[in-house]
């Protein structure tokens, strides 16, 4: 996407005038969303899928856009394992680091023995 814009800017700098700009064309690729286990909805142009076929399409497209064979294989194996065991993977959200009120900088969150007994992190 950046290459055509770079060429356009280069042409304008060389000529000293505005280059002829092609009209903008938007290509709607459609939308996909998972609903639950083995269920999704997908719409691309006139085609609409629901249920299991849409879920397979969602899975395939997401695997297609992952970079590298190892990442694709690992994601597929995690999804297959989760699907058949009905277990969810580790989804850990640690939260946002707290900010010092005086400086506005982020504080390092560490565990101390006192905080470990109460299961709360402390700021140092």
C-alpha positions in Angstrom: 0.0 0.0 0.0 2.9 2.4 0.7 4.6 1.8 -2.6 2.0 3.5 -4.8 1.9 6.4 -2.5 5.7 6.7 -2.5 5.7 6.7 -6.3 3.0 9.4 -6.3 5.0 11.6 -3.9 8.2 11.0 -5.9 6.4 12.0 -9.2 5.1 15.2 -7.6 8.5 16.1 -6.2 10.2 15.6 -9.6 7.6 17.4 -11.6 6.9 20.2 -9.2 3.2 19.9 -9.8 0.5 17.6 -8.7 0.6 14.3 -10.5 -2.5 12.7 -11.9 -4.1 10.8 -9.0 -6.2 7.7 -9.6 -9.6 7.6 -8.0 -9.9 5.7 -4.7 -11.6 2.4 -4.9 -12.7 0.5 -1.8 -12.8 -3.2 -1.9 -15.1 -4.6 0.8 -13.7 -8.0 1.8 -16.7 -8.8 3.9 -16.9 -9.8 7.5 -16.6 -12.9 9.7 -17.3 -13.6 13.4 -17.3 -16.7 15.5 -20.4 -17.1 17.6 -19.5 -20.2 19.7 -18.2 -23.7 19.4 -18.3 -24.7 15.7 -20.5 -21.8 14.8 -19.8 -18.5 13.0 -21.2 -16.1 10.5 -19.4 -15.0 7.3 -20.4 -12.6 4.5 -18.3 -11.8 1.4 -20.0 -10.1 -1.5 -23.2 -12.0 -2.3 -22.0 -15.1 -0.4 -23.3 -15.6 3.2 -22.4 -18.6 5.4 -23.6 -19.5 8.8 -22.9 -22.3 11.3 -20.2 -24.9 10.8 -19.2 -24.0 7.2 -18.7 -20.4 8.3 -16.6 -21.6 11.3 -14.4 -23.7 9.0 -13.9 -20.7 6.7 -13.1 -18.5 9.7 -10.5 -21.0 10.9 -8.9 -21.5 7.5 -8.6 -17.7 6.8 -7.1 -17.1 10.2 -4.6 -19.8 9.7 -3.8 -18.5 6.2 -2.9 -15.0 7.6 -0.6 -16.3 10.3 3.1 -16.0 9.4 5.2 -19.1 9.3 4.4 -22.8 9.2 5.2 -23.4 12.9 2.8 -20.7 14.0 0.1 -22.1 11.8 0.7 -25.6 13.0 0.8 -24.5 16.7 -2.4 -22.5 16.4 -4.2 -25.4 14.6 -3.1 -27.9 17.2 -4.2 -25.6 20.1 -7.6 -25.1 18.4 -8.1 -28.9 17.8 -7.1 -29.7 21.4 -9.4 -27.0 22.8 -12.2 -28.1 20.5 -12.2 -31.8 21.5 -11.3 -31.4 25.2 -13.7 -28.4 25.8 -10.8 -26.7 27.6 -9.9 -23.1 27.0 -6.3 -22.0 26.6 -4.5 -19.8 29.1 -6.0 -16.3 28.7 -4.2 -14.3 31.3 -4.8 -10.6 31.4 -2.4 -9.0 33.9 -3.9 -5.5 33.8 -2.3 -2.1 33.1 0.7 -0.9 35.1 -0.2 1.7 37.6 1.2 5.3 37.2 2.9 7.4 39.8 0.6 10.3 40.6 3.6 12.7 41.0 5.5 12.0 37.8 3.0 10.2 35.6 5.6 7.5 34.8 4.8 3.8 35.1 5.8 2.0 38.2 7.3 -1.5 38.2 4.9 -4.0 39.7 6.8 -6.6 41.7 5.9 -9.2 44.3 7.1 -9.0 47.8 6.6 -11.4 50.7 3.9 -9.2 52.2 2.1 -8.8 48.9 2.5 -12.6 48.2 0.6 -13.4 51.3 -2.3 -11.2 50.3 -2.0 -12.0 46.6 -1.6 -8.3 45.7 1.4 -6.8 43.8 3.3 -3.9 45.4 4.8 -0.9 43.7 8.5 -0.2 44.3 
